[in-house]
């Protein structure tokens, strides 16, 4: 999957008349086939959804970020879910739980620092670059 797929998905999320099933199918396709090079854009768009208070887009983009980023995306997903948009977050919560269960040891290492961080603001701070 390329940036073109993300662009199509974003257009569908912004179109009130877009077919919901087709939108979900495209999100699932990106989550299953997207590479890590897509994460910066996906995380930025997830942030836009949170800032615009769009629970539907947060839910779908959170699933895509989880699919592409795996367990490593947990801090971003938890911070995105910490913003109260008044929705039930069932899908996003399930994505987070699935990632934790897939790799509990790594999840603990990623999430424990969040329990000691009073700053749950969006966007989340970026970890320092490792130079790789």
C-alpha positions as CSV (number, residue, x, y, z in Angstrom):
1,X,0.0,0.0,0.0
2,X,1.2,3.5,-0.8
3,X,0.4,7.0,0.2
4,X,-2.3,6.9,-2.6
5,X,-4.3,4.5,-0.5
6,X,-4.0,6.8,2.5
7,X,-5.1,9.7,0.4
8,X,-8.2,7.8,-0.8
9,X,-9.0,6.7,2.8
10,X,-8.8,10.3,4.1
11,X,-11.1,11.4,1.3
12,X,-13.6,8.7,2.2
13,X,-13.4,9.7,5.9
14,X,-14.1,13.3,5.0
15,X,-17.0,12.4,2.7
16,X,-20.2,12.1,4.6
17,X,-21.7,10.1,1.6
18,X,-18.8,7.6,1.4
19,X,-19.8,4.0,1.6
20,X,-18.9,2.9,5.2
21,X,-18.1,-0.7,4.2
22,X,-15.8,0.4,1.4
23,X,-14.1,2.8,3.8
24,X,-13.6,0.0,6.4
25,X,-12.3,-2.4,3.7
26,X,-9.7,0.2,2.5
27,X,-8.6,0.8,6.1
28,X,-8.2,-2.9,6.7
29,X,-6.3,-3.3,3.4
30,X,-3.8,-0.5,4.4
31,X,-3.5,-2.0,7.9
32,X,-2.6,-5.4,6.4
33,X,-0.3,-4.3,3.7
34,X,1.2,-0.9,4.7
35,X,4.8,-0.6,5.6
36,X,6.4,1.3,8.4
37,X,7.3,4.2,6.0
38,X,3.6,5.1,6.2
39,X,3.5,5.5,10.0
40,X,4.5,9.2,10.1
41,X,1.6,10.2,7.9
42,X,-0.8,7.8,9.5
43,X,0.1,9.1,13.0
44,X,-0.2,12.7,11.7
45,X,-3.7,12.0,10.3
46,X,-4.7,10.2,13.5
47,X,-3.6,13.4,15.3
48,X,-5.7,15.5,13.0
49,X,-8.7,13.3,13.7
50,X,-8.2,13.8,17.4
51,X,-7.8,17.5,17.1
52,X,-10.9,17.8,14.9
53,X,-12.7,15.7,17.5
54,X,-13.7,13.1,14.8
55,X,-14.3,9.8,16.7
56,X,-15.0,7.9,13.5
57,X,-11.7,8.8,11.9
58,X,-9.9,8.3,15.1
59,X,-11.3,4.8,15.3
60,X,-10.5,3.8,11.8
61,X,-7.1,5.4,11.7
62,X,-6.2,4.0,15.1
63,X,-6.8,0.5,13.6
64,X,-4.6,1.3,10.6
65,X,-1.8,2.6,12.9
66,X,-2.1,-0.5,15.0
67,X,-2.0,-2.8,12.0
68,X,1.0,-1.0,10.4
69,X,2.9,-0.1,13.6
70,X,2.2,-3.2,15.7
71,X,3.0,-3.1,19.4
72,X,5.4,-0.2,18.9
73,X,2.4,2.0,18.2
74,X,0.9,1.6,21.6
75,X,2.0,4.9,23.1
76,X,0.5,6.8,20.2
77,X,-2.7,4.8,20.4
78,X,-3.1,5.2,24.1
79,X,-2.5,9.0,23.9
80,X,-5.0,9.2,21.1
81,X,-7.6,7.3,23.2
82,X,-6.9,9.5,26.3
83,X,-8.6,12.4,24.6
84,X,-12.3,12.3,25.4
85,X,-14.4,12.7,22.3
86,X,-17.5,11.4,23.8
87,X,-17.5,8.2,21.8
88,X,-17.3,4.6,23.1
89,X,-13.9,3.8,21.5
90,X,-14.8,0.1,21.3
91,X,-12.6,-0.5,18.2
92,X,-9.7,1.5,19.4
93,X,-9.8,-0.2,22.8
94,X,-9.8,-3.6,21.2
95,X,-6.8,-2.7,19.0
96,X,-4.9,-1.6,22.1
97,X,-5.8,-4.8,24.0
98,X,-4.9,-7.0,21.0
99,X,-1.4,-5.3,20.8
100,X,-0.8,-5.7,24.5
101,X,-1.8,-9.4,24.4
102,X,0.4,-10.0,21.3
103,X,3.6,-8.9,23.1
104,X,3.0,-8.3,26.8
105,X,6.6,-7.8,27.7
106,X,7.3,-5.2,25.0
107,X,3.9,-3.5,25.7
108,X,4.8,-3.2,29.4
109,X,8.1,-1.5,28.5
110,X,6.3,0.9,26.2
111,X,3.3,1.7,28.4
112,X,4.9,1.8,31.9
113,X,6.5,5.2,31.2
114,X,3.0,6.6,30.4
115,X,1.9,5.8,33.9
116,X,4.5,8.1,35.2
117,X,3.9,10.9,32.7
118,X,1.3,13.5,33.7
119,X,1.4,14.9,30.1
120,X,-1.3,13.1,28.1
121,X,-1.6,15.9,25.6
122,X,-1.9,15.4,21.9
123,X,0.3,15.1,19.9
124,X,2.5,12.7,21.8
125,X,6.2,13.6,22.1
126,X,8.3,11.8,19.5
127,X,11.0,9.6,20.9
128,X,14.6,10.7,20.2
129,X,15.9,9.5,16.9
130,X,18.3,6.5,17.3
131,X,20.2,7.6,14.1
132,X,19.0,4.5,12.2
